[in-house]
């Protein structure tokens, strides 16, 4: 038969008599009777088993180990079902001196299981537990809300940051690097924040076009406009709007209402928060020049297009068709790389053409001309004719300068703000009066294109150096000569803007172009 003891009473009585008495967790019991029935005889022993489990395996101390002076508590009936099982007690843990002592008797209330002392008014116990639960619930609710908002922002970033919400097909898509993906996510989070805080403060949005996308977002028809040369000043509010939005970055425009416009041609423009484009025709010494000024918000908006998106494709298309296929705001001719095999060709950051074979005499094909490179920051860099390099050195230079694509024609007209005089050039016509085309950079992401073509009144008669002087007068920091003649063309709203030599387009293998970066799902800005 087992006996049970109130261990707390025992410890209270002998706390100061014998320090050798164990005070750690223990169970006190009597030896079980020898003739106790087996556990299978009665299922009522489950309660004792449960109590034993609650002890978490505490040490047991038998009755003989208790001090003889201990007053035996009232005996209990034997545990039914298994006299070998004993009632288990846990000795309370010794509390640290730093821990608060148990409440005094007068502080006990019905809530903690005791009656208040006579004559004492019971103190109200603070309901800390309920407040803690409420706080936890509140914090958890805020966490859930924050997580939900984060998921919405991330989903919006991946789906709507860039053009054409439909996923591009694998055939027409180029791979996109990790850095580009990080840039997309950063821009998406910034734009989401701008939307969320639009009623509180203005945060400029930032858009870009992934290098792997072969098609840019469509420009919005409502953002195109035109004015007559007599009303050229009406464009000043548009320029001011671009300035106030931060697009111009404090830069001055080349366009001015005081230019000598050709009177029978309207001035054209397009503006949204990522691009400002102005086109006009100007008379210079009786010659008609077609001009295009472009300011973009992100370098990815300055792009190159190969026919079939493949280097070396034997197909050719009109520049108008190529421009329409990529949703260009404005496009122009490049170098017609498939018509000649000299120069260095980089496309989508890859080096495609770098031939060391002789071109004529001692001139190697890769360096018989100046080459213009466009970096991923939108800057123009030059590799000069006769400058030597090995293929490995050229690849390292391309990687080091983050080159996205190149144009191989030339020569260089302006470099670092200095006019470059061309005395000789192994390719092209530099000393004859000829139709000319060129592109230059004025400031950060700020470009100027000019094309001199025949006109109904007269044929074009500028040499390369004369053309370079007129480009230099526009205040350009860098300028480069593109393919001229019938190839020279500015494509605007699906048609040539300039008069093309011999009255019709020529099929080409490539173009350069500028595009809006605002996704079509964003709505009209």
C-alpha positions as CSV (number, residue, x, y, z in Angstrom):
1,X,0.0,0.0,0.0
2,X,1.3,3.5,-0.8
3,X,1.3,6.5,1.4
4,X,1.2,10.1,0.3
5,X,2.8,13.0,2.1
6,X,2.3,16.7,1.8
7,X,5.9,17.5,0.9
8,X,5.5,21.2,1.4
9,X,4.5,20.7,5.1
10,X,7.5,18.4,5.6
11,X,9.9,20.9,4.1
12,X,8.4,23.8,6.0
13,X,8.8,21.9,9.3
14,X,12.3,20.7,8.7
15,X,13.7,23.5,6.6
16,X,16.1,24.7,9.3
17,X,16.8,21.3,11.0
18,X,18.7,19.3,8.5
19,X,20.3,20.7,5.4
20,X,21.1,17.3,4.1
21,X,17.4,16.6,3.2
22,X,17.1,16.7,-0.6
23,X,15.1,19.7,-1.8
24,X,15.2,19.0,-5.5
25,X,12.3,17.5,-7.4
26,X,11.4,14.1,-5.6
27,X,8.5,11.7,-5.2
28,X,7.7,10.3,-1.7
29,X,6.2,6.8,-1.4
30,X,5.9,3.5,0.6
31,X,7.0,0.2,-0.8
32,X,4.2,-1.5,-2.7
33,X,2.3,-4.4,-1.1
34,X,3.5,-7.8,-2.3
35,X,0.0,-9.1,-2.9
36,X,-1.1,-6.1,-5.0
37,X,-3.2,-7.0,-8.0
38,X,-1.7,-6.7,-11.4
39,X,-2.3,-3.5,-13.6
40,X,-4.5,-5.6,-15.9
41,X,-6.9,-6.3,-13.1
42,X,-8.5,-2.9,-13.0
43,X,-8.3,-0.1,-15.6
44,X,-8.8,2.5,-12.9
45,X,-5.1,2.9,-12.6
46,X,-5.0,5.3,-15.6
47,X,-5.4,8.3,-13.3
48,X,-2.3,7.4,-11.3
49,X,-0.4,6.9,-14.5
50,X,-1.4,10.3,-15.7
51,X,-0.2,11.8,-12.4
52,X,3.0,10.0,-12.7
53,X,3.6,11.4,-16.3
54,X,3.0,14.9,-14.9
55,X,6.0,14.5,-12.7
56,X,8.4,14.6,-15.7
57,X,10.5,11.8,-14.2
58,X,11.3,13.4,-10.8
59,X,13.4,11.5,-8.3
60,X,11.6,9.4,-5.7
61,X,12.3,9.2,-2.0
62,X,10.9,6.3,0.2
63,X,9.2,6.7,3.6
64,X,12.2,5.1,5.4
65,X,14.4,8.0,4.1
66,X,12.2,10.6,5.9
67,X,13.3,12.0,9.3
68,X,11.8,10.0,12.2
69,X,10.3,13.1,13.8
70,X,8.2,13.8,10.8
71,X,4.5,13.8,11.5
72,X,2.9,11.3,9.1
73,X,0.1,12.8,7.2
74,X,-3.3,11.1,6.8
75,X,-3.1,7.8,4.9
76,X,-4.9,7.5,1.7
77,X,-6.5,4.5,0.3
78,X,-4.4,2.3,-1.9
79,X,-4.4,3.2,-5.6
80,X,-6.9,1.0,-7.3
81,X,-5.6,-1.2,-10.0
82,X,-1.9,-1.1,-9.3
83,X,-0.6,-0.8,-5.7
84,X,2.9,-0.7,-7.3
85,X,2.2,2.8,-8.6
86,X,2.5,5.7,-6.3
87,X,1.1,9.2,-6.1
88,X,3.8,11.6,-7.2
89,X,4.7,15.0,-5.7
90,X,7.1,17.6,-7.1
91,X,9.2,19.6,-4.7
92,X,8.9,23.3,-5.5
93,X,12.0,24.8,-7.0
94,X,14.1,27.0,-4.8
95,X,13.5,30.5,-6.1
96,X,16.4,33.0,-6.6
97,X,16.7,35.9,-4.3
98,X,16.1,38.2,-7.3
99,X,12.7,36.7,-8.0
100,X,9.7,38.3,-6.3
101,X,8.5,36.4,-3.2
102,X,5.0,34.9,-3.0
103,X,2.2,37.3,-2.1
104,X,1.6,37.8,1.6
105,X,-1.5,36.2,3.0
106,X,-3.4,39.5,3.2
107,X,-2.8,39.9,-0.6
108,X,-4.4,36.6,-1.5
109,X,-7.8,36.8,-3.0
110,X,-10.4,34.4,-4.3
111,X,-8.8,34.6,-7.7
112,X,-5.6,33.0,-6.6
113,X,-7.2,30.4,-4.4
114,X,-7.3,31.9,-0.8
115,X,-9.5,34.1,1.3
116,X,-8.4,37.6,2.2
117,X,-7.3,38.2,5.8
118,X,-10.0,39.6,8.2
119,X,-10.3,43.4,8.1
120,X,-8.3,43.7,5.0
121,X,-9.7,44.9,1.8
122,X,-8.7,42.7,-1.1
123,X,-6.5,44.2,-3.7
124,X,-7.5,44.0,-7.3
125,X,-5.1,41.9,-9.4
126,X,-4.0,43.4,-12.7
127,X,-5.2,41.4,-15.6
128,X,-1.8,41.3,-17.2
129,X,-2.4,38.0,-19.1
130,X,-5.4,39.3,-21.0
131,X,-3.5,42.5,-22.0
132,X,-0.5,40.5,-23.1
133,X,-2.7,38.3,-25.3
134,X,-4.3,41.4,-26.8
135,X,-0.9,42.9,-27.5
136,X,0.3,39.8,-29.2
137,X,-2.8,39.6,-31.3
138,X,-2.4,43.2,-32.3
139,X,1.2,42.7,-33.3
140,X,0.4,39.5,-35.2
141,X,-2.4,41.3,-37.1
142,X,0.1,44.1,-38.1
143,X,2.6,41.5,-39.2
144,X,0.0,39.8,-41.4
145,X,-1.0,43.1,-42.9
146,X,2.7,44.0,-43.6
147,X,3.3,40.6,-45.2
148,X,0.2,40.9,-47.4
149,X,1.3,44.4,-48.6
150,X,4.8,43.1,-49.3
151,X,3.5,40.3,-51.4
152,X,1.2,42.7,-53.3
153,X,4.2,45.0,-54.0
154,X,6.4,42.2,-55.1
155,X,3.7,40.7,-57.4
156,X,3.1,44.1,-58.9
157,X,6.8,44.7,-59.5
158,X,7.3,41.4,-61.3
159,X,4.2,41.8,-63.5
160,X,4.0,45.5,-64.2
161,X,7.4,47.1,-64.0
162,X,8.2,46.8,-67.6
163,X,6.5,46.8,-71.0
164,X,4.1,44.3,-72.4
165,X,2.5,42.5,-69.5
166,X,2.3,39.3,-71.6
167,X,5.3,37.1,-71.2
168,X,7.5,37.2,-74.3
169,X,8.0,34.1,-76.3
170,X,11.2,32.2,-75.9
171,X,12.1,32.7,-79.6
172,X,12.1,36.5,-79.4
173,X,13.6,36.9,-76.0
174,X,17.2,37.5,-75.0
175,X,18.4,36.5,-71.5
176,X,18.3,39.0,-68.7
177,X,21.0,39.2,-66.2
178,X,20.7,39.1,-62.4
179,X,21.7,42.8,-62.1
180,X,18.9,43.7,-64.5
181,X,16.4,41.8,-62.4
182,X,17.6,43.5,-59.2
183,X,17.2,46.8,-61.0
184,X,13.7,45.9,-61.9
185,X,12.7,45.0,-58.4
186,X,14.3,48.2,-57.0
187,X,12.4,50.3,-59.5
188,X,9.2,48.4,-58.8
189,X,9.4,49.0,-55.1
190,X,10.2,52.6,-55.6
191,X,7.2,53.0,-58.0
192,X,4.9,51.2,-55.6
193,X,6.0,53.5,-52.8
194,X,5.3,56.5,-55.1
195,X,1.8,55.3,-55.8
196,X,1.1,54.6,-52.1
197,X,2.3,58.1,-51.0
198,X,1.0,60.0,-54.0
199,X,-1.5,61.9,-51.8
200,X,1.2,62.8,-49.3
201,X,4.3,63.6,-51.2
202,X,5.7,63.4,-54.7
203,X,8.2,60.6,-55.3
204,X,9.6,60.4,-58.9
205,X,9.0,57.0,-60.5
206,X,11.7,55.2,-62.4
207,X,11.2,52.9,-65.3
208,X,13.6,50.9,-67.5
209,X,13.3,48.4,-70.3
210,X,15.0,45.0,-69.8
211,X,17.9,44.3,-72.2
212,X,16.3,40.9,-72.9
213,X,13.1,42.5,-74.2
214,X,13.0,42.8,-78.0
215,X,10.0,45.1,-78.0
216,X,9.6,48.3,-76.1
217,X,6.3,49.7,-74.6
218,X,4.0,51.4,-77.1
219,X,4.1,55.2,-77.0
220,X,0.7,56.9,-76.3
221,X,-1.0,58.7,-79.2
222,X,-2.3,61.3,-76.8
223,X,1.3,62.3,-76.0
224,X,2.3,63.2,-79.6
225,X,1.9,66.7,-80.7
226,X,2.9,69.3,-83.4
227,X,3.1,73.0,-83.8
228,X,3.8,75.2,-86.8
229,X,7.1,77.1,-86.9
230,X,5.3,80.3,-86.3
231,X,4.0,78.9,-83.0
232,X,7.3,77.3,-81.9
233,X,7.0,79.0,-78.6
234,X,4.1,76.8,-77.7
235,X,6.6,74.1,-77.0
236,X,8.1,76.0,-74.2
237,X,5.4,74.9,-71.6
238,X,6.1,71.2,-72.7
239,X,9.8,71.7,-72.1
240,X,9.1,73.4,-68.7
241,X,6.9,70.4,-67.7
242,X,9.8,68.1,-68.5
243,X,12.0,70.3,-66.4
244,X,9.7,70.4,-63.4
245,X,9.3,66.6,-63.5
246,X,13.0,66.2,-63.2
247,X,13.5,64.6,-66.6
248,X,15.8,67.3,-67.9
249,X,18.0,67.1,-64.8
250,X,18.6,70.9,-65.1
251,X,20.0,70.6,-68.6
252,X,19.5,73.1,-71.4
253,X,17.7,72.2,-74.6
254,X,19.2,72.6,-78.1
255,X,15.8,73.4,-79.5
256,X,14.8,77.0,-79.4
257,X,11.9,78.9,-80.9
258,X,14.5,81.2,-82.5
259,X,15.9,78.6,-84.9
260,X,15.7,79.1,-88.7
261,X,12.9,76.6,-89.3
262,X,11.9,75.5,-92.7
263,X,8.5,77.3,-92.9
264,X,6.5,74.5,-94.7
265,X,7.1,71.8,-92.1
266,X,5.6,71.5,-88.6
267,X,7.6,70.9,-85.5
268,X,6.8,67.5,-84.0
269,X,7.2,66.3,-80.4
270,X,6.4,63.5,-77.9
271,X,6.5,63.8,-74.1
272,X,5.9,61.6,-71.1
273,X,7.8,61.4,-67.9
274,X,10.5,59.1,-69.4
275,X,11.2,60.8,-72.7
276,X,11.0,64.1,-74.4
277,X,11.6,64.2,-78.2
278,X,11.4,67.2,-80.5
279,X,11.9,67.1,-84.3
280,X,12.2,70.0,-86.7
281,X,13.6,71.0,-90.1
282,X,16.0,73.8,-90.3
283,X,17.6,75.8,-93.1
284,X,21.4,76.2,-93.0
285,X,22.9,78.1,-95.9
286,X,20.1,77.0,-98.2
287,X,20.4,73.3,-97.1
288,X,17.6,71.5,-95.3
289,X,18.7,69.6,-92.2
290,X,16.4,67.4,-90.2
291,X,17.0,67.5,-86.5
292,X,15.9,65.4,-83.6
293,X,16.6,66.1,-79.9
294,X,15.9,63.4,-77.3
295,X,16.1,63.3,-73.6
296,X,15.4,60.0,-71.8
297,X,15.2,59.0,-68.2
298,X,17.0,55.7,-68.4
299,X,19.8,54.4,-70.6
300,X,17.8,51.3,-71.5
301,X,15.6,53.5,-73.7
302,X,18.5,54.0,-76.2
303,X,18.4,50.8,-78.2
304,X,19.6,49.0,-81.3
305,X,17.5,46.7,-83.5
306,X,18.9,44.0,-85.9
307,X,16.6,42.4,-88.4
308,X,15.4,39.1,-86.9
309,X,17.1,40.1,-83.7
310,X,20.1,38.1,-85.0
311,X,23.6,39.1,-86.0
312,X,24.3,38.2,-89.6
313,X,20.7,37.8,-90.8
314,X,20.5,38.0,-94.6
315,X,17.1,39.6,-94.4
316,X,16.6,43.4,-94.9
317,X,13.7,45.7,-94.0
318,X,12.8,49.3,-94.4
319,X,13.6,51.4,-91.3
320,X,9.9,52.2,-91.0
321,X,9.1,48.5,-90.6
322,X,11.8,48.0,-88.1
323,X,10.8,51.0,-86.0
324,X,7.2,49.9,-86.0
325,X,8.1,46.3,-84.8
326,X,9.8,47.7,-81.7
327,X,7.3,50.5,-80.8
328,X,10.0,53.2,-81.3
329,X,9.1,56.8,-80.4
330,X,11.7,57.9,-82.9
331,X,14.3,55.8,-84.9
332,X,17.1,56.5,-87.2
333,X,19.6,54.7,-89.4
334,X,22.7,53.1,-87.9
335,X,25.6,51.7,-89.9
336,X,24.0,49.1,-92.2
337,X,26.5,46.6,-90.8
338,X,25.6,43.9,-93.4
339,X,26.5,46.1,-96.3
340,X,30.1,46.2,-95.3
341,X,32.4,44.0,-93.2
342,X,34.7,46.5,-91.4
343,X,34.6,47.8,-87.9
344,X,33.8,46.3,-84.5
345,X,30.3,45.0,-83.9
346,X,29.0,44.5,-80.4
347,X,25.3,43.5,-79.9
348,X,23.7,42.7,-76.6
349,X,27.1,43.0,-74.9
350,X,28.6,40.3,-77.1
351,X,31.5,40.8,-79.5
352,X,30.3,39.5,-82.9
353,X,32.8,41.0,-85.3
354,X,36.5,41.6,-84.7
355,X,38.3,40.5,-87.9
356,X,42.1,41.0,-87.9
357,X,42.3,40.3,-91.7
358,X,43.6,43.1,-93.9
359,X,41.1,45.5,-95.3
360,X,43.2,47.5,-97.8
361,X,46.9,47.7,-97.6
362,X,47.9,47.6,-93.9
363,X,44.5,48.6,-92.6
364,X,42.9,45.8,-90.6
365,X,39.1,45.5,-90.9
366,X,38.4,45.9,-87.2
367,X,40.3,49.1,-86.9
368,X,40.2,50.7,-90.3
369,X,37.4,53.0,-89.0
370,X,36.4,54.7,-85.7
371,X,33.8,52.7,-83.7
372,X,31.2,54.2,-81.4
373,X,30.2,52.2,-78.3
374,X,27.2,52.8,-76.1
375,X,27.5,51.9,-72.5
376,X,24.8,50.7,-70.1
377,X,24.8,54.2,-68.7
378,X,23.9,55.6,-72.1
379,X,27.3,57.3,-72.7
380,X,29.2,57.3,-76.1
381,X,32.7,56.0,-76.1
382,X,35.1,55.7,-79.1
383,X,37.6,53.3,-80.4
384,X,39.8,55.1,-82.9
385,X,41.0,53.9,-86.3
386,X,44.3,52.0,-86.3
387,X,44.1,51.5,-82.5
388,X,45.4,48.0,-81.9
389,X,44.0,45.2,-79.7
390,X,43.7,41.5,-79.5
391,X,40.3,39.8,-79.4
392,X,40.8,39.0,-75.7
393,X,41.8,42.6,-75.0
394,X,38.8,43.9,-76.8
395,X,36.5,41.6,-74.9
396,X,38.0,42.7,-71.6
397,X,37.6,46.4,-72.6
398,X,33.9,45.7,-73.5
399,X,33.3,44.1,-70.1
400,X,35.2,46.8,-68.2
401,X,33.2,49.6,-69.9
402,X,29.9,47.8,-69.8
403,X,29.3,48.1,-73.5
404,X,25.8,47.2,-74.7
405,X,26.2,47.8,-78.5
406,X,28.4,49.5,-81.0
407,X,28.1,51.4,-84.3
408,X,30.9,51.0,-86.9
409,X,31.0,53.8,-89.5
410,X,32.5,57.1,-88.5
411,X,34.6,59.2,-88.3
412,X,34.4,60.7,-84.8
413,X,33.2,64.4,-85.2
414,X,33.4,65.7,-81.6
415,X,35.2,64.1,-78.7
416,X,35.1,65.4,-75.1
417,X,33.7,68.7,-76.4
418,X,36.5,69.2,-78.9
419,X,36.0,69.3,-82.7
420,X,37.8,66.5,-84.5
421,X,39.2,67.4,-88.0
422,X,39.4,64.4,-90.3
423,X,42.3,64.6,-92.7
424,X,41.9,61.0,-94.0
425,X,39.7,58.1,-93.6
426,X,40.1,54.6,-95.1
427,X,36.3,54.1,-95.7
428,X,33.5,56.3,-97.0
429,X,33.5,59.6,-98.8
430,X,34.8,62.4,-96.6
431,X,35.8,65.1,-99.0
432,X,32.8,65.0,-101.4
433,X,29.6,67.0,-100.9
434,X,27.3,64.2,-99.8
435,X,24.2,63.5,-97.7
436,X,25.3,63.1,-94.1
437,X,23.9,61.7,-90.8
438,X,25.2,61.8,-87.4
439,X,24.4,61.4,-83.7
440,X,25.8,63.1,-80.6
441,X,25.5,63.3,-76.9
442,X,25.1,66.7,-75.2
443,X,24.6,65.7,-71.6
444,X,23.6,62.7,-69.5
445,X,21.0,60.7,-71.5
446,X,20.6,63.8,-73.8
447,X,21.1,63.2,-77.5
448,X,21.0,65.0,-80.8
449,X,20.6,63.5,-84.3
450,X,21.0,65.5,-87.6
451,X,20.5,64.4,-91.1
452,X,21.5,66.4,-94.2
453,X,19.7,65.1,-97.3
454,X,18.8,66.2,-100.8
455,X,15.8,68.4,-100.9
456,X,13.4,69.3,-103.8
457,X,15.4,72.6,-104.1
458,X,19.0,71.4,-104.0
459,X,21.3,68.5,-103.5
460,X,23.2,68.1,-100.3
461,X,26.8,69.4,-100.5
462,X,28.6,69.0,-97.1
463,X,31.9,67.3,-96.5
464,X,32.5,65.3,-93.3
465,X,34.4,68.2,-91.7
466,X,31.6,70.7,-92.6
467,X,29.0,68.4,-91.1
468,X,31.2,67.9,-88.0
469,X,31.3,71.7,-87.6
470,X,27.5,72.0,-87.6
471,X,27.3,69.2,-85.0
472,X,29.9,70.9,-82.9
473,X,28.0,74.2,-82.9
474,X,25.1,72.4,-81.1
475,X,27.2,72.1,-78.0
476,X,27.7,68.4,-78.2
477,X,30.3,66.6,-76.0
478,X,30.5,63.6,-78.3
479,X,29.4,63.2,-82.0
480,X,29.8,60.5,-84.5
481,X,29.1,60.2,-88.3
482,X,26.6,57.5,-89.3
483,X,25.9,56.0,-92.7
484,X,24.7,58.7,-95.1
485,X,23.1,58.9,-98.5
486,X,19.9,57.2,-99.1
487,X,20.3,55.3,-95.9
488,X,20.0,58.5,-93.8
489,X,16.5,58.5,-92.3
490,X,14.5,59.6,-89.3
491,X,11.4,57.5,-88.7
492,X,8.5,59.3,-87.0
493,X,5.1,57.9,-86.4
494,X,5.5,55.2,-89.0
495,X,6.9,57.4,-91.8
496,X,10.2,59.1,-92.8
497,X,10.4,62.6,-91.3
498,X,13.2,63.8,-93.5
499,X,13.3,63.9,-97.3
500,X,15.1,60.7,-98.5
501,X,17.6,60.8,-101.4
502,X,16.0,59.6,-104.6
503,X,12.6,59.8,-103.1
504,X,12.3,56.4,-101.4
505,X,13.4,54.3,-98.5
506,X,16.3,51.8,-98.8
507,X,16.1,48.4,-97.0
508,X,18.6,48.1,-94.2
509,X,19.8,45.6,-91.7
510,X,19.6,47.6,-88.5
511,X,18.4,50.8,-86.8
512,X,19.0,52.7,-83.5
513,X,15.9,54.0,-81.7
514,X,14.5,55.7,-78.6
515,X,11.5,54.4,-76.7
516,X,9.3,55.2,-73.8
517,X,9.8,53.1,-70.7
518,X,6.3,53.4,-69.2
519,X,4.5,50.1,-69.2
520,X,1.2,50.1,-71.2
521,X,-0.6,49.0,-68.0
522,X,0.5,52.2,-66.2
523,X,-2.1,54.3,-68.0
524,X,-1.7,57.7,-69.6
525,X,0.8,59.8,-67.6
